Amino acid sequence: MKIIIIILFLMIFGLTSCSYKLQFNTSVSPSSELESIKTLAIGDVQLIHSKEVSLLDNRGNWTVRGQKLDTRGLESLVKRSLISNLIRFSDYNIVDLEEFTNIYGDSLNAIKPASGLKVKGIDAVLNLRFAVSVVNQNGEFDSVKSFSRRTSSKVGKKWKTTESTSTDRKVTEPYQTKTASIFLTGELVGVTNGKIELLSTFSEVSVVSLGSGFVPGSFNQEPKGAVMSFYTRDDRSKDEKLGNLPLFGLSHETIGNMPSDAANMARRIGVQISNAVLPKFSRFEIVVTRTIDTGGNDEAVEFLKRADVMKALEMFEHAISDPEQKTEENLYNLGICYEAIGEPQIARQYYEESLQLDEGYGYAIEALGALENPTL
């Protein structure tokens, strides 16, 4: 029986042994549609729908009330935020099509240029449509808080506890939260000598927390001086003494302000939309984590564990030159090396080659999926 238990332990230990990972920064390029674009114009930025709903929770008795959402200036703010970030973080010349129109006359009143018109230096136009749904939730809940009381007397050089009690009281605490759901669609229109072509479309959905108020609550106790005299021989600080008083002079105060006002809400939404669009049109840096397959060439794997990527790359390259060592593990690990030094296309080739040897190879499938869908 003991032998069986030991064998099971070893099997479990082997199955749960730690894996080795390599983490590195890598630069992600925008989509291929942008390779020939030098000047990108920001066209329509249009709010197509907005609503605000207030949910009142009266201890389980819910009421719902719709109200008008203040969106004044939101479209302009989104456009300014987007232009500002694209100018700072992309490799393209960014122009505001509306200002461009004002400079060059009425020919560009529409996004589509008139037939035969060469838009001066503009290679593509980006149009955005978005909708915003804001939900406010207000209510209150009951919580149980414990209040303790302890008294001590001094016997000789030592303090002795003479009373120690704890009282649970039900306290009503209000809360308020505010969130905004943003639904975004965009289109990239190429412009060449008066001809337009839809290059790509995209859509994003995100939820932004716009703050919470009233929670947690604070309790303030300011007893009369006569009460404090009861503790004059107590070595604890005043704050400690107050914290152990019973519910004498207890007043409930709330901390914090109301959730974000309309102006701050507009700024948060503008930044969120800008952050959703930016990675599609500019290079950005991400932190990548890849799991090292320890089944590869032992010596090369040890260098990869120590993050000596160039040495590991050299050794994996040498290893796969031997047909017997051209395994899915070595090909995959070599792909990690190339991805870590900023060569994602070469890495992709090795990941795909490892899958040709084993179409169910999980590490390669995960790495290829991450290359297809990089996240900030």
C-alpha positions as a LaTeX table, in Angstrom:
\begin{tabular}{lrrr}
\hline
Residue & $x$ (\AA) & $y$ (\AA) & $z$ (\AA) \\
\hline
Met1 & 0.00 & 0.00 & 0.00 \\
Lys2 & 2.83 & 2.42 & 0.86 \\
Ile3 & 4.52 & 1.68 & $-2.46$ \\
Ile4 & 1.31 & 2.54 & $-4.34$ \\
Ile5 & 0.98 & 5.81 & $-2.43$ \\
Ile6 & 4.61 & 6.74 & $-3.21$ \\
Ile7 & 4.09 & 5.96 & $-6.91$ \\
Leu8 & 0.91 & 8.08 & $-6.98$ \\
Phe9 & 2.75 & 10.91 & $-5.26$ \\
Leu10 & 5.55 & 10.78 & $-7.81$ \\
Met11 & 3.04 & 10.73 & $-10.68$ \\
Ile12 & 1.18 & 13.73 & $-9.29$ \\
Phe13 & 4.42 & 15.57 & $-8.60$ \\
Gly14 & 5.56 & 14.93 & $-12.16$ \\
Leu15 & 2.28 & 16.18 & $-13.60$ \\
Thr16 & 2.35 & 19.35 & $-11.53$ \\
Ser17 & 6.01 & 20.23 & $-11.97$ \\
Cys18 & 6.64 & 23.88 & $-12.72$ \\
Ser19 & 6.99 & 25.14 & $-16.28$ \\
Tyr20 & 9.61 & 27.61 & $-17.46$ \\
Lys21 & 8.57 & 30.81 & $-19.20$ \\
Leu22 & 10.34 & 33.58 & $-21.08$ \\
Gln23 & 9.00 & 37.14 & $-21.01$ \\
Phe24 & 10.10 & 39.89 & $-23.38$ \\
Asn25 & 8.99 & 43.12 & $-25.04$ \\
Thr26 & 8.12 & 43.12 & $-28.70$ \\
Ser27 & 6.90 & 45.71 & $-31.17$ \\
Val28 & 3.64 & 45.05 & $-33.00$ \\
Ser29 & 3.09 & 46.65 & $-36.40$ \\
Pro30 & $-0.29$ & 47.84 & $-37.73$ \\
Ser31 & $-2.21$ & 45.97 & $-40.40$ \\
Ser32 & $-0.84$ & 45.53 & $-43.93$ \\
Glu33 & $-3.45$ & 47.96 & $-45.35$ \\
Leu34 & $-1.46$ & 50.82 & $-43.85$ \\
Glu35 & 1.92 & 50.05 & $-45.39$ \\
Ser36 & 1.44 & 52.47 & $-48.33$ \\
Ile37 & $-0.23$ & 55.21 & $-46.30$ \\
Lys38 & 1.80 & 58.28 & $-45.42$ \\
Thr39 & $-0.92$ & 60.83 & $-44.66$ \\
Leu40 & $-4.03$ & 59.75 & $-42.77$ \\
Ala41 & $-7.02$ & 62.09 & $-42.46$ \\
Ile42 & $-9.51$ & 61.82 & $-39.59$ \\
Gly43 & $-12.94$ & 62.24 & $-41.16$ \\
Asp44 & $-16.34$ & 61.73 & $-39.54$ \\
Val45 & $-16.36$ & 61.05 & $-35.82$ \\
Gln46 & $-20.05$ & 60.61 & $-35.14$ \\
Leu47 & $-22.06$ & 59.70 & $-32.05$ \\
Ile48 & $-25.00$ & 57.74 & $-33.47$ \\
His49 & $-26.78$ & 56.78 & $-30.25$ \\
Ser50 & $-26.62$ & 57.55 & $-26.55$ \\
Lys51 & $-28.70$ & 56.76 & $-23.52$ \\
Glu52 & $-28.48$ & 56.87 & $-19.75$ \\
Val53 & $-30.37$ & 54.70 & $-17.29$ \\
Ser54 & $-30.57$ & 55.07 & $-13.53$ \\
Leu55 & $-31.21$ & 51.97 & $-11.43$ \\
Leu56 & $-32.39$ & 52.57 & $-7.88$ \\
Asp57 & $-32.04$ & 49.66 & $-5.48$ \\
Asn58 & $-34.27$ & 50.28 & $-2.50$ \\
Arg59 & $-33.16$ & 47.17 & $-0.64$ \\
Gly60 & $-34.29$ & 44.85 & $-3.40$ \\
Asn61 & $-37.18$ & 46.96 & $-4.71$ \\
Trp62 & $-35.72$ & 48.09 & $-8.03$ \\
Thr63 & $-36.89$ & 51.07 & $-10.04$ \\
Val64 & $-35.56$ & 52.01 & $-13.48$ \\
Arg65 & $-35.57$ & 55.51 & $-14.90$ \\
Gly66 & $-34.26$ & 56.70 & $-18.25$ \\
Gln67 & $-32.73$ & 60.14 & $-18.58$ \\
Lys68 & $-31.05$ & 62.29 & $-21.18$ \\
Leu69 & $-27.31$ & 61.80 & $-21.45$ \\
Asp70 & $-25.31$ & 64.99 & $-21.71$ \\
Thr71 & $-23.04$ & 64.44 & $-24.75$ \\
Arg72 & $-22.27$ & 68.04 & $-25.64$ \\
Gly73 & $-18.82$ & 68.29 & $-27.18$ \\
Leu74 & $-18.22$ & 64.53 & $-26.96$ \\
Glu75 & $-17.66$ & 64.04 & $-30.70$ \\
Ser76 & $-15.15$ & 66.89 & $-30.82$ \\
Leu77 & $-13.35$ & 65.60 & $-27.75$ \\
Val78 & $-13.06$ & 62.06 & $-29.19$ \\
Lys79 & $-11.63$ & 63.45 & $-32.43$ \\
Arg80 & $-9.11$ & 65.67 & $-30.64$ \\
Ser81 & $-7.98$ & 62.80 & $-28.41$ \\
Leu82 & $-7.60$ & 60.49 & $-31.40$ \\
Ile83 & $-5.65$ & 63.03 & $-33.48$ \\
Ser84 & $-3.39$ & 63.88 & $-30.55$ \\
Asn85 & $-2.49$ & 60.25 & $-29.83$ \\
Leu86 & $-2.01$ & 59.32 & $-33.49$ \\
Ile87 & 0.34 & 62.28 & $-33.96$ \\
Arg88 & 2.37 & 61.21 & $-30.91$ \\
Phe89 & 2.46 & 57.46 & $-31.44$ \\
Ser90 & 2.06 & 56.69 & $-35.15$ \\
Asp91 & 4.39 & 57.03 & $-38.10$ \\
Tyr92 & 1.81 & 58.79 & $-40.30$ \\
Asn93 & 1.09 & 62.44 & $-41.02$ \\
Ile94 & $-2.27$ & 63.06 & $-39.36$ \\
Val95 & $-4.69$ & 65.75 & $-40.55$ \\
Asp96 & $-8.21$ & 66.75 & $-39.57$ \\
Leu97 & $-10.32$ & 66.43 & $-42.72$ \\
Glu98 & $-12.69$ & 69.15 & $-41.52$ \\
Glu99 & $-9.85$ & 71.66 & $-41.19$ \\
Phe100 & $-8.39$ & 70.41 & $-44.45$ \\
Thr101 & $-11.75$ & 71.15 & $-46.11$ \\
Asn102 & $-11.83$ & 74.67 & $-44.72$ \\
Ile103 & $-8.38$ & 75.34 & $-46.18$ \\
Tyr104 & $-8.96$ & 73.88 & $-49.62$ \\
Gly105 & $-12.56$ & 74.98 & $-50.21$ \\
Asp106 & $-15.87$ & 73.26 & $-50.70$ \\
Ser107 & $-14.60$ & 70.38 & $-52.80$ \\
Leu108 & $-14.23$ & 68.19 & $-49.73$ \\
Asn109 & $-17.55$ & 68.80 & $-48.02$ \\
Ala110 & $-18.19$ & 65.07 & $-48.29$ \\
Ile111 & $-15.83$ & 62.33 & $-47.21$ \\
Lys112 & $-15.85$ & 60.98 & $-50.76$ \\
Pro113 & $-13.86$ & 63.32 & $-52.98$ \\
Ala114 & $-15.42$ & 64.50 & $-56.22$ \\
Ser115 & $-14.69$ & 62.30 & $-59.22$ \\
Gly116 & $-11.29$ & 62.99 & $-60.69$ \\
Leu117 & $-10.14$ & 65.15 & $-57.76$ \\
Lys118 & $-6.78$ & 64.28 & $-56.30$ \\
Val119 & $-6.96$ & 64.94 & $-52.59$ \\
Lys120 & $-3.80$ & 66.84 & $-51.86$ \\
Gly121 & $-1.44$ & 64.40 & $-50.18$ \\
Ile122 & $-4.13$ & 62.41 & $-48.34$ \\
Asp123 & $-3.76$ & 58.66 & $-48.77$ \\
Ala124 & $-6.64$ & 57.47 & $-46.58$ \\
Val125 & $-9.53$ & 58.68 & $-44.44$ \\
Leu126 & $-10.57$ & 57.19 & $-41.10$ \\
Asn127 & $-14.27$ & 57.45 & $-40.14$ \\
Leu128 & $-15.65$ & 56.48 & $-36.73$ \\
Arg129 & $-19.16$ & 55.82 & $-35.45$ \\
Phe130 & $-19.84$ & 55.13 & $-31.80$ \\
Ala131 & $-22.67$ & 54.67 & $-29.32$ \\
Val132 & $-22.59$ & 55.16 & $-25.56$ \\
Ser133 & $-24.81$ & 53.61 & $-22.91$ \\
Val134 & $-24.37$ & 54.85 & $-19.33$ \\
Val135 & $-25.80$ & 53.03 & $-16.32$ \\
Asn136 & $-26.04$ & 54.60 & $-12.87$ \\
Gln137 & $-26.79$ & 52.36 & $-9.94$ \\
Asn138 & $-27.80$ & 53.77 & $-6.57$ \\
Gly139 & $-28.89$ & 51.97 & $-3.45$ \\
Glu140 & $-28.07$ & 50.93 & 0.04 \\
Phe141 & $-27.30$ & 47.72 & 1.84 \\
Asp142 & $-27.17$ & 46.47 & 5.38 \\
Ser143 & $-23.89$ & 45.28 & 6.80 \\
Val144 & $-22.98$ & 44.01 & 10.23 \\
Lys145 & $-20.12$ & 45.75 & 12.00 \\
Ser146 & $-18.55$ & 44.74 & 15.27 \\
Phe147 & $-17.80$ & 47.33 & 17.95 \\
Ser148 & $-15.63$ & 46.27 & 20.83 \\
Arg149 & $-15.02$ & 47.59 & 24.31 \\
Arg150 & $-12.17$ & 46.68 & 26.59 \\
Thr151 & $-11.19$ & 48.02 & 29.98 \\
Ser152 & $-8.05$ & 47.30 & 31.99 \\
Ser153 & $-6.75$ & 47.87 & 35.47 \\
Lys154 & $-3.15$ & 47.98 & 36.61 \\
Val155 & $-2.04$ & 45.37 & 39.08 \\
Gly156 & 1.52 & 46.02 & 40.12 \\
Lys157 & 3.49 & 46.69 & 36.95 \\
Lys158 & 1.12 & 44.84 & 34.66 \\
Trp159 & $-2.19$ & 45.79 & 33.10 \\
Lys160 & $-4.98$ & 43.25 & 33.52 \\
Thr161 & $-8.08$ & 43.17 & 31.31 \\
Thr162 & $-11.15$ & 43.53 & 33.50 \\
Glu163 & $-13.78$ & 43.72 & 30.74 \\
Ser164 & $-13.79$ & 42.73 & 27.09 \\
Thr165 & $-17.03$ & 42.84 & 25.11 \\
Ser166 & $-18.01$ & 42.98 & 21.46 \\
Thr167 & $-21.29$ & 44.19 & 20.03 \\
Asp168 & $-22.57$ & 43.56 & 16.51 \\
Arg169 & $-24.73$ & 46.27 & 15.02 \\
Lys170 & $-26.53$ & 46.43 & 11.68 \\
Val171 & $-25.46$ & 49.51 & 9.74 \\
Thr172 & $-27.03$ & 50.84 & 6.54 \\
Glu173 & $-24.47$ & 51.86 & 3.93 \\
Pro174 & $-25.31$ & 53.66 & 0.68 \\
Tyr175 & $-23.48$ & 53.06 & $-2.58$ \\
Gln176 & $-23.39$ & 54.47 & $-6.08$ \\
Thr177 & $-21.62$ & 53.26 & $-9.23$ \\
Lys178 & $-21.49$ & 54.48 & $-12.81$ \\
Thr179 & $-20.34$ & 52.62 & $-15.93$ \\
Ala180 & $-20.33$ & 53.42 & $-19.63$ \\
Ser181 & $-20.54$ & 50.83 & $-22.41$ \\
Ile182 & $-18.95$ & 51.99 & $-25.66$ \\
Phe183 & $-19.77$ & 50.45 & $-29.03$ \\
Leu184 & $-17.35$ & 51.53 & $-31.74$ \\
Thr185 & $-17.15$ & 50.87 & $-35.49$ \\
Gly186 & $-14.58$ & 52.31 & $-37.88$ \\
Glu187 & $-13.78$ & 52.28 & $-41.57$ \\
Leu188 & $-10.57$ & 53.05 & $-43.37$ \\
Val189 & $-11.10$ & 54.47 & $-46.87$ \\
Gly190 & $-8.19$ & 54.65 & $-49.29$ \\
Val191 & $-7.99$ & 57.66 & $-51.64$ \\
Thr192 & $-6.08$ & 57.51 & $-54.93$ \\
Asn193 & $-6.52$ & 60.15 & $-57.66$ \\
Gly194 & $-10.15$ & 60.79 & $-56.86$ \\
Lys195 & $-11.03$ & 57.12 & $-56.48$ \\
Ile196 & $-11.96$ & 55.65 & $-53.14$ \\
Glu197 & $-11.63$ & 52.11 & $-51.87$ \\
Leu198 & $-12.74$ & 50.58 & $-48.60$ \\
Leu199 & $-9.54$ & 49.16 & $-47.12$ \\
Ser200 & $-10.76$ & 47.74 & $-43.82$ \\
Thr201 & $-13.40$ & 47.92 & $-41.11$ \\
Phe202 & $-13.22$ & 47.17 & $-37.40$ \\
Ser203 & $-15.43$ & 47.16 & $-34.33$ \\
Glu204 & $-14.79$ & 47.29 & $-30.60$ \\
Val205 & $-16.91$ & 47.01 & $-27.47$ \\
Ser206 & $-15.63$ & 48.12 & $-24.07$ \\
Val207 & $-16.95$ & 49.02 & $-20.64$ \\
Val208 & $-15.49$ & 51.88 & $-18.60$ \\
Ser209 & $-15.99$ & 52.31 & $-14.88$ \\
Leu210 & $-16.66$ & 55.98 & $-14.22$ \\
Gly211 & $-16.26$ & 55.79 & $-10.48$ \\
Ser212 & $-18.08$ & 54.86 & $-7.34$ \\
Gly213 & $-19.05$ & 56.87 & $-4.33$ \\
Phe214 & $-20.27$ & 56.49 & $-0.75$ \\
Val215 & $-18.50$ & 53.20 & $-0.12$ \\
Pro216 & $-16.84$ & 52.51 & 2.18 \\
Gly217 & $-18.37$ & 54.62 & 4.90 \\
Ser218 & $-16.48$ & 56.06 & 7.84 \\
Phe219 & $-17.43$ & 56.24 & 11.46 \\
Asn220 & $-16.50$ & 59.15 & 13.65 \\
Gln221 & $-16.57$ & 58.99 & 17.43 \\
Glu222 & $-16.03$ & 62.09 & 19.54 \\
Pro223 & $-16.88$ & 61.27 & 23.15 \\
Lys224 & $-17.18$ & 63.80 & 25.89 \\
Gly225 & $-14.17$ & 64.47 & 28.09 \\
Ala226 & $-15.80$ & 62.78 & 31.07 \\
Val227 & $-15.80$ & 59.48 & 29.23 \\
Met228 & $-12.09$ & 59.74 & 28.48 \\
Ser229 & $-11.31$ & 60.07 & 32.19 \\
Phe230 & $-12.36$ & 56.47 & 32.54 \\
Tyr231 & $-9.28$ & 55.57 & 30.50 \\
Thr232 & $-6.75$ & 57.90 & 32.09 \\
Arg233 & $-4.63$ & 55.03 & 33.35 \\
Asp234 & $-4.71$ & 53.26 & 29.99 \\
Asp235 & $-1.38$ & 53.30 & 28.12 \\
Arg236 & $-3.06$ & 53.06 & 24.73 \\
Ser237 & $-3.19$ & 56.09 & 22.45 \\
Lys238 & $-6.29$ & 58.21 & 22.14 \\
Asp239 & $-7.13$ & 56.69 & 18.76 \\
Glu240 & $-6.89$ & 53.18 & 20.18 \\
Lys241 & $-9.13$ & 54.15 & 23.06 \\
Leu242 & $-11.70$ & 55.72 & 20.76 \\
Gly243 & $-11.65$ & 52.67 & 18.53 \\
Asn244 & $-12.69$ & 50.48 & 21.45 \\
Leu245 & $-15.49$ & 52.68 & 22.76 \\
Pro246 & $-19.04$ & 51.40 & 22.41 \\
Leu247 & $-21.57$ & 53.27 & 20.27 \\
Phe248 & $-21.13$ & 56.51 & 22.18 \\
Gly249 & $-21.50$ & 59.66 & 20.10 \\
Leu250 & $-21.36$ & 57.60 & 16.89 \\
Ser251 & $-22.00$ & 59.48 & 13.65 \\
His252 & $-21.88$ & 58.00 & 10.17 \\
Glu253 & $-20.06$ & 59.95 & 7.47 \\
Thr254 & $-19.57$ & 59.16 & 3.80 \\
Ile255 & $-16.23$ & 59.35 & 2.02 \\
Gly256 & $-15.68$ & 60.59 & $-1.52$ \\
Asn257 & $-17.67$ & 62.57 & $-4.01$ \\
Met258 & $-20.36$ & 61.61 & $-6.45$ \\
Pro259 & $-19.21$ & 59.45 & $-9.38$ \\
Ser260 & $-17.67$ & 61.25 & $-12.32$ \\
Asp261 & $-19.54$ & 64.23 & $-13.65$ \\
Ala262 & $-20.41$ & 64.74 & $-17.33$ \\
Ala263 & $-17.15$ & 66.51 & $-18.18$ \\
Asn264 & $-14.96$ & 63.83 & $-16.65$ \\
Met265 & $-17.11$ & 61.11 & $-18.20$ \\
Ala266 & $-16.56$ & 62.61 & $-21.66$ \\
Arg267 & $-12.79$ & 62.63 & $-21.10$ \\
Arg268 & $-12.77$ & 58.99 & $-20.03$ \\
Ile269 & $-14.84$ & 57.95 & $-23.04$ \\
Gly270 & $-12.60$ & 59.95 & $-25.38$ \\
Val271 & $-9.46$ & 58.31 & $-24.02$ \\
Gln272 & $-11.05$ & 54.84 & $-24.16$ \\
Ile273 & $-12.01$ & 55.21 & $-27.83$ \\
Ser274 & $-8.59$ & 56.62 & $-28.68$ \\
Asn275 & $-6.89$ & 53.69 & $-26.94$ \\
Ala276 & $-9.07$ & 51.20 & $-28.82$ \\
Val277 & $-8.23$ & 52.72 & $-32.22$ \\
Leu278 & $-4.55$ & 53.53 & $-31.71$ \\
Pro279 & $-3.10$ & 49.97 & $-31.88$ \\
Lys280 & $-4.72$ & 49.49 & $-35.29$ \\
Phe281 & $-2.80$ & 52.40 & $-36.81$ \\
Ser282 & 0.53 & 52.59 & $-35.02$ \\
Arg283 & 3.32 & 50.47 & $-33.66$ \\
Phe284 & 3.00 & 49.64 & $-30.02$ \\
Glu285 & 4.95 & 47.68 & $-27.47$ \\
Ile286 & 3.57 & 44.66 & $-25.64$ \\
Val287 & 4.98 & 42.29 & $-23.05$ \\
Val288 & 4.95 & 38.71 & $-24.34$ \\
Thr289 & 5.15 & 35.56 & $-22.25$ \\
Arg290 & 6.00 & 32.25 & $-23.91$ \\
Thr291 & 6.27 & 28.84 & $-22.27$ \\
Ile292 & 9.59 & 27.11 & $-22.93$ \\
Asp293 & 9.24 & 23.51 & $-24.06$ \\
Thr294 & 11.81 & 21.70 & $-21.93$ \\
Gly295 & 11.57 & 18.69 & $-24.23$ \\
Gly296 & 13.88 & 20.41 & $-26.71$ \\
Asn297 & 17.66 & 20.27 & $-26.93$ \\
Asp298 & 18.83 & 20.21 & $-23.30$ \\
Glu299 & 21.77 & 22.58 & $-23.63$ \\
Ala300 & 19.87 & 25.10 & $-25.74$ \\
Val301 & 16.89 & 24.97 & $-23.37$ \\
Glu302 & 19.15 & 25.83 & $-20.42$ \\
Phe303 & 20.33 & 28.98 & $-22.21$ \\
Leu304 & 16.72 & 29.91 & $-22.98$ \\
Lys305 & 15.75 & 29.41 & $-19.33$ \\
Arg306 & 18.47 & 31.92 & $-18.39$ \\
Ala307 & 17.13 & 34.33 & $-21.07$ \\
Asp308 & 20.37 & 34.12 & $-23.04$ \\
Val309 & 18.32 & 34.32 & $-26.21$ \\
Met310 & 21.10 & 34.78 & $-28.79$ \\
Lys311 & 23.07 & 31.80 & $-27.49$ \\
Ala312 & 19.92 & 29.69 & $-27.36$ \\
Leu313 & 19.03 & 30.74 & $-30.92$ \\
Glu314 & 22.45 & 29.72 & $-32.16$ \\
Met315 & 22.22 & 26.33 & $-30.49$ \\
Phe316 & 18.66 & 25.60 & $-31.65$ \\
Glu317 & 19.68 & 26.55 & $-35.21$ \\
His318 & 22.56 & 24.08 & $-34.97$ \\
Ala319 & 20.30 & 21.42 & $-33.45$ \\
Ile320 & 17.67 & 21.45 & $-36.21$ \\
Ser321 & 20.39 & 21.08 & $-38.84$ \\
Asp322 & 20.39 & 17.46 & $-37.67$ \\
Pro323 & 17.24 & 15.79 & $-39.13$ \\
Glu324 & 16.85 & 13.72 & $-35.95$ \\
Gln325 & 16.70 & 16.89 & $-33.83$ \\
Lys326 & 14.32 & 18.75 & $-36.12$ \\
Thr327 & 11.51 & 18.17 & $-33.65$ \\
Glu328 & 8.44 & 20.24 & $-32.90$ \\
Glu329 & 9.96 & 21.20 & $-29.52$ \\
Asn330 & 13.18 & 22.57 & $-31.02$ \\
Leu331 & 11.35 & 24.34 & $-33.85$ \\
Tyr332 & 8.93 & 25.96 & $-31.39$ \\
Asn333 & 11.73 & 27.05 & $-29.02$ \\
Leu334 & 13.61 & 28.51 & $-31.97$ \\
Gly335 & 10.46 & 30.45 & $-32.83$ \\
Ile336 & 10.49 & 31.91 & $-29.31$ \\
Cys337 & 14.07 & 33.07 & $-29.85$ \\
Tyr338 & 13.22 & 34.87 & $-33.07$ \\
Glu339 & 10.11 & 36.45 & $-31.58$ \\
Ala340 & 12.15 & 37.69 & $-28.62$ \\
Ile341 & 14.67 & 39.46 & $-30.89$ \\
Gly342 & 11.90 & 41.23 & $-32.84$ \\
Glu343 & 11.43 & 38.88 & $-35.82$ \\
Pro344 & 7.78 & 37.76 & $-35.49$ \\
Gln345 & 7.47 & 36.66 & $-39.12$ \\
Ile346 & 10.41 & 34.25 & $-38.82$ \\
Ala347 & 8.99 & 33.07 & $-35.49$ \\
Arg348 & 5.65 & 32.42 & $-37.17$ \\
Gln349 & 7.35 & 30.21 & $-39.77$ \\
Tyr350 & 8.95 & 28.04 & $-37.10$ \\
Tyr351 & 5.70 & 27.81 & $-35.09$ \\
Glu352 & 3.87 & 26.69 & $-38.22$ \\
Glu353 & 6.62 & 24.22 & $-39.07$ \\
Ser354 & 6.35 & 22.68 & $-35.60$ \\
Leu355 & 2.60 & 22.26 & $-36.16$ \\
Gln356 & 3.30 & 20.38 & $-39.37$ \\
Leu357 & 5.06 & 17.77 & $-37.25$ \\
Asp358 & 2.30 & 17.71 & $-34.63$ \\
Glu359 & $-0.97$ & 19.42 & $-35.56$ \\
Gly360 & $-2.16$ & 19.29 & $-31.96$ \\
Tyr361 & 0.97 & 20.89 & $-30.50$ \\
Gly362 & $-0.52$ & 23.23 & $-27.88$ \\
Tyr363 & 2.44 & 25.57 & $-27.33$ \\
Ala364 & 2.66 & 26.44 & $-31.03$ \\
Ile365 & $-1.10$ & 26.88 & $-31.35$ \\
Glu366 & $-1.07$ & 29.27 & $-28.38$ \\
Ala367 & 1.88 & 31.26 & $-29.76$ \\
Leu368 & 0.33 & 31.60 & $-33.23$ \\
Gly369 & $-2.96$ & 32.71 & $-31.69$ \\
Ala370 & $-1.15$ & 35.37 & $-29.66$ \\
Leu371 & 0.65 & 36.61 & $-32.81$ \\
Glu372 & $-2.68$ & 36.92 & $-34.61$ \\
Asn373 & $-4.35$ & 38.76 & $-31.74$ \\
Pro374 & $-1.77$ & 40.79 & $-29.80$ \\
Thr375 & $-3.11$ & 42.57 & $-26.72$ \\
Leu376 & $-1.79$ & 45.65 & $-24.98$ \\
\hline
\end{tabular}
